Amino acid sequence: MDKIIISGLQVESLIGVYEWEREAPTSLLLDVEISTDLQRAADSDNVADTIDYAAVAELLMVTAKQASFELLEALASKLIDTLFSHFPVQQISMTVIKPGILPTARQVAVMLTRSR
Ligand SMILES: Nc1nc2c(c(=O)[nH]1)N=C([C@H](O)[C@@H](O)CO)CN2
């Protein structure tokens, strides 16, 4: 299956289990893989025949900004559901990365893969 991939998309979201995490939005990074048939766009060379990755990125940024969850898992699920409701895609893999939150790790992340 063909894929559209967005890597390292920076978003802001109110996220975290602890009180101190819920006082202000946190910067997160998203890696997204969207499985969809790209043959029509490959033939036509027309953005109207594909999923515009700029529109995907904008939707992810707005949705994350409006969200308020404790767990990365819950945010990842919400972002996937939102993409499914706006775009005709078969499968989405979503990695939500929280940099610098653990003193002994560069970053932590969850990855969810969901199909229609
Ligand atoms: N599996 C998860 N574990 C934890 C999460 C999470 O989102 N998913 N979050 C936290 C805290 O919010 C963390 O950011 C600070 O310790 C802990 N564990």
The ligand as an ORCA input file, in Angstrom:
! r2SCAN-3c Opt
* xyz 0 1
  N       2.107      4.779     28.748
  C       2.166      6.035     29.280
  N       2.817      6.200     30.445
  C       2.877      7.427     30.983
  C       2.306      8.529     30.337
  C       1.636      8.319     29.113
  O       1.094      9.240     28.465
  N       1.583      7.058     28.619
  N       2.429      9.779     30.904
  C       3.079      9.968     32.037
  C       3.285     11.320     32.560
  O       2.321     12.222     32.099
  C       4.710     11.705     32.113
  O       4.674     12.602     31.052
  C       5.536     12.241     33.233
  O       6.002     11.195     34.039
  C       3.661      8.876     32.813
  N       3.530      7.594     32.156
*
